[in-house]
Amino acid sequence: MPVFHVGMCNHDGSSATRDFATTSVQTRFDALKMAVRTCFGAQLTPGDLYCFVAPEFFFGNVALPKADYRQLVELCGGLYTTQNFILVPGSIVTYSGSKLAWKSGRFANRIPVLYGGQVLNYQKQTWGGEVGAGGVGTYRNGTLDGDFNLQFGANNYRFAIEVCMEHDSGTVANANYAPVDVHIITANTVSFKPANAMGTSFTLHCNASMQAPSTRTGQYGHQTCNVYDQHKNVIAPTTTWQNQIFYWNLML
């Protein structure tokens, strides 16, 4: 059983945000990197498994150029070079980047899930607050399954991801997946639904804070940044920083 290090943050990156003054991918990634390094440090311990989750819309809910998604994937890939790291960096809304006029206005809510040196380019399957720049464009639902396997040491672990409203409607609960060891939920406003939590070991629920940074109070147990065990019981974080960054030391 490896040590399972879990980190989360509750920055609100939506258009009503009070956490970011710019839509710059680099600026927001710098905040993400700070949160990840606060939890895990500059180097990861071989033989331990690490997972960090940021909220949906960390990189905004207004559509950006497709090049910004490629930039985000590249930046995230440089956080750690080891393969014992899983990253769900929140989400970014981007246009398709198609040269075809009828496709160019489509946009999607994208989540590059980094795991074991691989990338799952997941797209949210339901609309929930995404908008085109200047109101231009149409939202496109994703169709890719959100589960993936990670071979770690002698063990094989299955993870599944849901984004905000997907958890409300039970996307993972209703899917024909094999048993899921760790169920990851990244959200902007959706609260935890015990009936839809499928983690046989843990369910990680990362929801953005609705409070201004200067007035945040302890939100552990109150809809943001929680870890639940297989019985849907909340697990207290090992360490928290300023009610915005949270860390758990677990065994998987």
DRENDO-1510 file (C-alpha; in Angstrom, 1 decimal, always signed):
<recs>
REC; n; res; u; v; w
REC; 1; MET; +0.0; +0.0; +0.0 .
REC; 2; PRO; +1.7; +3.2; -1.1 .
REC; 3; VAL; +1.5; +6.5; +0.7 .
REC; 4; PHE; -1.1; +8.6; -1.1 .
REC; 5; HIS; -0.5; +12.3; -0.9 .
REC; 6; VAL; -3.5; +14.4; -1.9 .
REC; 7; GLY; -3.5; +18.2; -2.3 .
REC; 8; MET; -6.3; +20.6; -3.3 .
REC; 9; CYS; -7.0; +24.3; -3.5 .
REC; 10; ASN; -10.2; +26.3; -3.8 .
REC; 11; HIS; -9.3; +29.3; -6.0 .
REC; 12; ASP; -12.3; +30.5; -7.9 .
REC; 13; GLY; -11.3; +31.2; -11.5 .
REC; 14; SER; -14.7; +31.9; -13.0 .
REC; 15; SER; -15.7; +35.2; -14.5 .
REC; 16; ALA; -17.0; +36.4; -11.2 .
REC; 17; THR; -13.7; +35.5; -9.5 .
REC; 18; ARG; -12.0; +37.5; -6.8 .
REC; 19; ASP; -8.9; +35.3; -7.0 .
REC; 20; PHE; -7.4; +36.3; -10.3 .
REC; 21; ALA; -7.0; +39.8; -11.9 .
REC; 22; THR; -6.1; +38.4; -15.3 .
REC; 23; THR; -7.1; +35.5; -17.7 .
REC; 24; SER; -3.4; +34.8; -18.4 .
REC; 25; VAL; -2.8; +31.1; -18.4 .
REC; 26; GLN; +0.8; +31.7; -17.2 .
REC; 27; THR; -0.3; +33.8; -14.2 .
REC; 28; ARG; -3.0; +31.3; -13.1 .
REC; 29; PHE; -0.5; +28.4; -13.6 .
REC; 30; ASP; +1.9; +30.2; -11.3 .
REC; 31; ALA; -0.7; +30.2; -8.6 .
REC; 32; LEU; -1.4; +26.5; -9.3 .
REC; 33; LYS; +2.3; +25.7; -9.1 .
REC; 34; MET; +2.6; +27.5; -5.8 .
REC; 35; ALA; -0.3; +25.5; -4.4 .
REC; 36; VAL; +1.1; +22.2; -5.6 .
REC; 37; ARG; +4.6; +22.9; -4.3 .
REC; 38; THR; +3.1; +24.1; -1.0 .
REC; 39; CYS; +1.6; +20.6; -0.6 .
REC; 40; PHE; +4.3; +18.4; -2.1 .
REC; 41; GLY; +7.5; +20.3; -2.2 .
REC; 42; ALA; +10.0; +20.5; -5.1 .
REC; 43; GLN; +10.7; +16.8; -5.2 .
REC; 44; LEU; +8.5; +13.7; -4.9 .
REC; 45; THR; +9.4; +10.7; -2.8 .
REC; 46; PRO; +9.9; +7.6; -5.0 .
REC; 47; GLY; +7.4; +4.8; -4.1 .
REC; 48; ASP; +4.7; +7.3; -2.9 .
REC; 49; LEU; +1.8; +8.4; -5.1 .
REC; 50; TYR; +0.7; +12.1; -5.4 .
REC; 51; CYS; -2.5; +13.6; -6.6 .
REC; 52; PHE; -3.4; +17.3; -6.8 .
REC; 53; VAL; -6.8; +18.6; -7.8 .
REC; 54; ALA; -7.8; +22.2; -8.5 .
REC; 55; PRO; -11.4; +23.4; -9.0 .
REC; 56; GLU; -13.3; +23.7; -12.3 .
REC; 57; PHE; -12.7; +27.0; -14.1 .
REC; 58; PHE; -9.3; +27.5; -12.5 .
REC; 59; PHE; -8.3; +28.8; -15.9 .
REC; 60; GLY; -11.6; +30.6; -16.5 .
REC; 61; ASN; -15.1; +29.9; -17.8 .
REC; 62; VAL; -14.8; +32.3; -20.9 .
REC; 63; ALA; -13.6; +30.6; -24.0 .
REC; 64; LEU; -9.9; +31.2; -24.9 .
REC; 65; PRO; -7.9; +30.3; -28.1 .
REC; 66; LYS; -7.1; +26.6; -28.5 .
REC; 67; ALA; -3.4; +27.5; -28.2 .
REC; 68; ASP; -4.0; +28.4; -24.5 .
REC; 69; TYR; -4.9; +24.7; -23.9 .
REC; 70; ARG; -1.7; +23.5; -25.5 .
REC; 71; GLN; +0.2; +26.0; -23.3 .
REC; 72; LEU; -1.5; +24.7; -20.2 .
REC; 73; VAL; -0.6; +21.1; -21.0 .
REC; 74; GLU; +3.0; +22.0; -21.6 .
REC; 75; LEU; +3.2; +24.0; -18.3 .
REC; 76; CYS; +1.6; +21.2; -16.3 .
REC; 77; GLY; +3.9; +18.6; -17.8 .
REC; 78; GLY; +6.9; +20.5; -16.4 .
REC; 79; LEU; +5.8; +20.5; -12.8 .
REC; 80; TYR; +7.4; +17.1; -12.0 .
REC; 81; THR; +9.2; +14.7; -14.4 .
REC; 82; THR; +8.5; +11.7; -12.3 .
REC; 83; GLN; +5.6; +9.3; -13.1 .
REC; 84; ASN; +4.1; +9.1; -9.6 .
REC; 85; PHE; +2.1; +12.3; -10.0 .
REC; 86; ILE; -1.5; +12.8; -10.9 .
REC; 87; LEU; -2.7; +16.3; -11.7 .
REC; 88; VAL; -6.2; +17.6; -12.3 .
REC; 89; PRO; -5.5; +21.3; -12.9 .
REC; 90; GLY; -9.1; +22.5; -12.9 .
REC; 91; SER; -10.4; +23.3; -16.3 .
REC; 92; ILE; -10.0; +25.7; -19.2 .
REC; 93; VAL; -12.6; +26.7; -21.7 .
REC; 94; THR; -11.2; +27.0; -25.3 .
REC; 95; TYR; -12.4; +27.2; -28.8 .
REC; 96; SER; -11.9; +24.2; -31.2 .
REC; 97; GLY; -9.1; +25.8; -33.1 .
REC; 98; SER; -10.6; +24.4; -36.3 .
REC; 99; LYS; -9.9; +26.2; -39.6 .
REC; 100; LEU; -13.4; +25.3; -40.8 .
REC; 101; ALA; -15.8; +28.2; -40.3 .
REC; 102; TRP; -18.7; +26.1; -39.0 .
REC; 103; LYS; -16.4; +24.5; -36.4 .
REC; 104; SER; -14.3; +27.4; -35.3 .
REC; 105; GLY; -17.0; +28.9; -33.0 .
REC; 106; ARG; -17.4; +25.7; -31.0 .
REC; 107; PHE; -15.9; +25.7; -27.5 .
REC; 108; ALA; -15.5; +23.1; -24.8 .
REC; 109; ASN; -14.6; +22.8; -21.1 .
REC; 110; ARG; -11.3; +20.9; -21.2 .
REC; 111; ILE; -9.4; +19.2; -18.4 .
REC; 112; PRO; -5.9; +17.9; -19.2 .
REC; 113; VAL; -5.5; +15.0; -16.6 .
REC; 114; LEU; -1.8; +14.2; -16.2 .
REC; 115; TYR; -1.1; +10.7; -14.8 .
REC; 116; GLY; +2.0; +8.5; -14.9 .
REC; 117; GLY; +3.5; +10.6; -17.7 .
REC; 118; GLN; +0.4; +10.4; -19.8 .
REC; 119; VAL; -2.4; +13.0; -20.6 .
REC; 120; LEU; -6.1; +12.3; -20.7 .
REC; 121; ASN; -7.6; +15.2; -22.7 .
REC; 122; TYR; -11.1; +15.1; -21.0 .
REC; 123; GLN; -14.0; +17.3; -22.0 .
REC; 124; LYS; -16.9; +18.0; -19.7 .
REC; 125; GLN; -20.1; +16.3; -21.0 .
REC; 126; THR; -22.7; +18.8; -19.8 .
REC; 127; TRP; -22.9; +22.6; -20.0 .
REC; 128; GLY; -22.7; +24.5; -16.8 .
REC; 129; GLY; -21.7; +28.2; -17.0 .
REC; 130; GLU; -19.2; +28.2; -19.9 .
REC; 131; VAL; -19.5; +31.1; -22.3 .
REC; 132; GLY; -17.9; +32.2; -25.5 .
REC; 133; ALA; -15.7; +35.3; -25.6 .
REC; 134; GLY; -18.0; +38.3; -26.2 .
REC; 135; GLY; -20.9; +35.8; -26.3 .
REC; 136; VAL; -19.6; +34.3; -29.6 .
REC; 137; GLY; -19.8; +30.6; -30.2 .
REC; 138; THR; -21.6; +27.5; -29.1 .
REC; 139; TYR; -20.8; +25.0; -26.3 .
REC; 140; ARG; -19.9; +21.4; -27.3 .
REC; 141; ASN; -20.4; +18.5; -25.0 .
REC; 142; GLY; -17.5; +16.1; -24.6 .
REC; 143; THR; -18.0; +12.4; -25.2 .
REC; 144; LEU; -14.7; +10.8; -23.9 .
REC; 145; ASP; -15.0; +8.4; -20.9 .
REC; 146; GLY; -13.4; +9.9; -17.8 .
REC; 147; ASP; -11.8; +6.8; -16.3 .
REC; 148; PHE; -8.2; +5.7; -16.5 .
REC; 149; ASN; -5.8; +3.1; -15.1 .
REC; 150; LEU; -2.5; +3.8; -13.4 .
REC; 151; GLN; +0.0; +1.0; -13.0 .
REC; 152; PHE; +2.0; +1.8; -9.9 .
REC; 153; GLY; +4.4; -0.7; -8.5 .
REC; 154; ALA; +2.8; -4.1; -8.3 .
REC; 155; ASN; -0.7; -2.5; -8.2 .
REC; 156; ASN; -3.1; -1.3; -10.8 .
REC; 157; TYR; -5.4; +1.6; -9.7 .
REC; 158; ARG; -8.5; +2.9; -11.5 .
REC; 159; PHE; -9.4; +6.6; -11.3 .
REC; 160; ALA; -12.5; +8.4; -12.7 .
REC; 161; ILE; -13.1; +12.1; -13.1 .
REC; 162; GLU; -16.3; +14.2; -13.0 .
REC; 163; VAL; -16.6; +17.9; -13.7 .
REC; 164; CYS; -19.2; +19.9; -11.7 .
REC; 165; MET; -22.7; +19.1; -13.1 .
REC; 166; GLU; -21.6; +15.7; -14.1 .
REC; 167; HIS; -21.4; +14.8; -10.4 .
REC; 168; ASP; -24.9; +16.2; -9.9 .
REC; 169; SER; -26.3; +13.9; -12.6 .
REC; 170; GLY; -24.2; +10.9; -11.6 .
REC; 171; THR; -22.0; +10.5; -14.8 .
REC; 172; VAL; -19.6; +8.1; -13.1 .
REC; 173; ALA; -22.3; +6.4; -11.0 .
REC; 174; ASN; -24.3; +5.6; -14.2 .
REC; 175; ALA; -21.3; +4.7; -16.3 .
REC; 176; ASN; -20.3; +1.1; -17.0 .
REC; 177; TYR; -16.9; +1.4; -15.4 .
REC; 178; ALA; -15.0; -1.2; -13.6 .
REC; 179; PRO; -14.8; -0.5; -9.8 .
REC; 180; VAL; -13.1; +2.9; -9.3 .
REC; 181; ASP; -10.4; +3.1; -6.6 .
REC; 182; VAL; -10.3; +6.9; -6.5 .
REC; 183; HIS; -13.2; +9.1; -7.8 .
REC; 184; ILE; -12.1; +12.7; -8.5 .
REC; 185; ILE; -14.6; +15.6; -8.7 .
REC; 186; THR; -13.5; +19.0; -9.8 .
REC; 187; ALA; -16.3; +21.6; -9.5 .
REC; 188; ASN; -17.2; +25.3; -9.3 .
REC; 189; THR; -20.5; +25.2; -7.5 .
REC; 190; VAL; -21.7; +21.6; -7.1 .
REC; 191; SER; -21.8; +20.1; -3.6 .
REC; 192; PHE; -20.9; +16.5; -2.7 .
REC; 193; LYS; -23.6; +13.9; -3.5 .
REC; 194; PRO; -23.0; +10.7; -1.4 .
REC; 195; ALA; -25.2; +8.6; -3.6 .
REC; 196; ASN; -23.0; +9.5; -6.6 .
REC; 197; ALA; -19.6; +8.9; -5.0 .
REC; 198; MET; -18.1; +5.8; -6.4 .
REC; 199; GLY; -14.6; +5.7; -4.9 .
REC; 200; THR; -13.9; +2.3; -3.3 .
REC; 201; SER; -11.0; +3.8; -1.5 .
REC; 202; PHE; -11.5; +7.6; -1.7 .
REC; 203; THR; -13.6; +10.2; -3.3 .
REC; 204; LEU; -11.9; +13.6; -3.8 .
REC; 205; HIS; -14.2; +16.6; -4.0 .
REC; 206; CYS; -12.6; +19.9; -5.0 .
REC; 207; ASN; -15.1; +22.8; -5.2 .
REC; 208; ALA; -14.2; +26.5; -5.6 .
REC; 209; SER; -14.7; +28.8; -2.7 .
REC; 210; MET; -17.4; +31.4; -3.0 .
REC; 211; GLN; -15.8; +33.8; -0.5 .
REC; 212; ALA; -13.3; +36.5; -1.2 .
REC; 213; PRO; -9.7; +35.5; -0.3 .
REC; 214; SER; -9.5; +38.0; +2.6 .
REC; 215; THR; -12.7; +36.8; +4.3 .
REC; 216; ARG; -12.4; +33.0; +3.9 .
REC; 217; THR; -13.1; +30.9; +6.9 .
REC; 218; GLY; -12.3; +27.3; +7.5 .
REC; 219; GLN; -14.3; +25.4; +4.9 .
REC; 220; TYR; -13.3; +21.8; +5.6 .
REC; 221; GLY; -16.5; +19.9; +5.8 .
REC; 222; HIS; -18.5; +22.6; +4.1 .
REC; 223; GLN; -18.6; +21.7; +0.4 .
REC; 224; THR; -15.1; +22.6; -0.7 .
REC; 225; CYS; -11.9; +20.6; -0.7 .
REC; 226; ASN; -12.9; +17.4; +1.0 .
REC; 227; VAL; -11.7; +13.8; +0.9 .
REC; 228; TYR; -14.2; +11.0; +1.7 .
REC; 229; ASP; -13.5; +7.4; +2.5 .
REC; 230; GLN; -15.3; +4.4; +1.0 .
REC; 231; HIS; -18.1; +4.8; +3.5 .
REC; 232; LYS; -18.6; +8.5; +2.4 .
REC; 233; ASN; -17.2; +9.8; +5.7 .
REC; 234; VAL; -15.2; +13.0; +5.5 .
REC; 235; ILE; -11.5; +12.7; +6.3 .
REC; 236; ALA; -9.9; +15.7; +8.0 .
REC; 237; PRO; -6.9; +17.2; +6.1 .
REC; 238; THR; -3.5; +16.7; +7.6 .
REC; 239; THR; -2.5; +20.4; +6.9 .
REC; 240; THR; -4.3; +23.5; +5.6 .
REC; 241; TRP; -2.9; +26.9; +4.6 .
REC; 242; GLN; -5.0; +30.0; +4.8 .
REC; 243; ASN; -8.3; +28.1; +4.2 .
REC; 244; GLN; -7.3; +27.9; +0.5 .
REC; 245; ILE; -4.7; +25.0; +0.2 .
REC; 246; PHE; -5.3; +21.6; +1.7 .
REC; 247; TYR; -3.2; +18.4; +2.1 .
REC; 248; TRP; -3.9; +14.8; +3.2 .
REC; 249; ASN; -1.5; +12.0; +4.0 .
REC; 250; LEU; -3.3; +8.8; +3.2 .
REC; 251; MET; -2.6; +5.1; +2.3 .
REC; 252; LEU; -4.0; +3.7; -0.9 .
</recs>
